[in-house]
Amino acid sequence: MTRVPDGGVRAAVGAVLAVALTAALAGCSSTGGKRAEDARKAAAAQGRAAVDTPRWTFAMVTHSGDGDTFWDIVQNGAKQAAVKDNINFLYAHSDEAQTQAQLIDSYVAKKVDGLIVSLAKPDAMRTAVEKAVKAGIPVITVNSGAEQSKAFGALTHIGQDETVAGEAVGEELDRRGRKKALCVLHEQGNVGHEQRCAGARKTFDGDLQNLYVDGTNMPDVQASVLAKLQSDPSIDAVVTLGAPFADAAVQAKKTAGSKAEVDTFDLNAKVAGALEAGTLGFAVDQQPYLQGYQAVDLLWLYRYNADVLGGGKPVLTGPQIITKDQAGALKGYTERGTR
């Protein structure tokens, strides 16, 4: 029988132990990772935080008017992320630029731990946002104002490039063989809305005209679109810039006896149903739930770990063209308020 030297025995035993230890650690790591992930999912499902960081306060101030369902979806995303991240989430809004700026100032005075702001009318927001940054409050902009966000001192911008979204609309109108379109702007002074229509005009081979309406008065929206369709039967497409206004355009089309296709920016349950029914041609989705969720989550990451996404560029959530073919798959999400 061959005798193994003592050193060889020790080496062999050491190798066996090393393999066993590695396997044991791998098993623990795998099990521990799964348990941690299961715990995070359970916490979120039960409305509990999945982290043990301080309960920071983040405030969101947007240019939303009353009853705008788009911003309800943004809030749903923000609130879900706030639960997960142990955040005290505050929300305020005004479609009056001066009031929106004052709301930002009020949260700065309260020394919130982070701010999320939309910049539909950036010139009116600049001083308030810069004041927040100077006070050491991290700011993330959402939805509108991608071009001004960095200059104002924000960490990053989350949303869609409105010009690119508009260009996608022009291309889709061309694909559908449209020749004359209306672009219905429901909020004068909103730079994002102007960019959408300008982008569509850039890529659309036909004629596209702007129609300004009072978005706070839905009967006025419907009447304005109706008058335009009645005066010009050659209009074969109407593009609204927000989901709530699509139905008004559809009603105007019916009253006018027009054959124009109605299309819209943004998605909600009613738009998804209309796409399925063929009442609407297509919708441009910018995923508002994701805008709210990511804004809160990125502020938390910055406070916790100094993380910043985008590399100085906007974090894009759209555009995505949604047609009848995709509407059915998304309808359930729109009904629960997450798309």
Secondary structure, DSSP 8 states (H G I E B T S, - for coil): -----HHHHHHHHHHHHHHHHHHHHHHHHHHHHHHHHHHHHHHHHTT--S--S---EEEEEE---TT-HHHHHHHHHHHHHHHHTT-EEEEEE-SSHHHHHHHHHHHHHTT-SEEEEE-SSHHHHHHHHHHHHHTT--EEEESS-HHHHTTTT-SEEEEE-HHHHHHHHHHHHHHTT--EEEEEE-STT-HHHHHHHHHHHHH-SSEEEEEE--TT-HHHHHHHHHHHHHH-TT--EEEESSHHHHHHHHHHHHHHT---EEEEES--HHHHHHHHHTSS--EEE--HHHHHHHHHHHHHHHHHH----STTS-EEEE-EEE-HHHHHHHHHHHHTT--
